[in-house]
């Protein structure tokens, strides 16, 4: 059965632009995720 995420957990949302090529978007998203994960410790 599908469980909903904990409402008190940390999360982030990224809004992506379709006009930018996929590789560039994924690179930026990866760097953003690494930066947020590194700063949350």
C-alpha positions as CSV (number, residue, x, y, z in Angstrom):
1,X,0.0,0.0,0.0
2,X,1.2,3.5,-0.8
3,X,2.1,5.6,2.2
4,X,2.1,9.4,2.3
5,X,5.2,11.2,3.3
6,X,5.6,12.6,6.8
7,X,4.3,16.2,6.8
8,X,7.1,17.2,9.1
9,X,9.9,15.9,6.9
10,X,12.2,18.2,4.9
11,X,11.7,18.4,1.1
12,X,12.4,20.6,-1.8
13,X,10.7,21.3,-5.1
14,X,12.5,22.3,-8.3
15,X,10.7,24.1,-11.1
16,X,12.3,23.2,-14.5
17,X,12.2,25.1,-17.8
18,X,11.5,22.9,-20.8
19,X,13.4,25.3,-23.1
20,X,16.7,24.3,-21.5
21,X,18.4,21.1,-22.7
22,X,17.9,18.0,-20.5
23,X,21.6,17.4,-19.8
24,X,22.1,20.9,-18.5
25,X,18.9,20.8,-16.3
26,X,20.0,17.4,-14.8
27,X,23.4,18.8,-14.0
28,X,22.0,21.8,-12.3
29,X,19.5,19.7,-10.4
30,X,22.2,17.4,-9.2
31,X,24.4,20.3,-8.0
32,X,21.4,21.8,-6.2
33,X,20.6,18.5,-4.5
34,X,24.2,18.0,-3.4
35,X,24.4,21.5,-2.1
36,X,21.2,21.1,-0.1
37,X,22.1,17.7,1.2
38,X,25.6,18.9,2.2
39,X,24.2,21.8,4.2
40,X,21.5,19.9,6.1
41,X,23.9,17.8,8.3
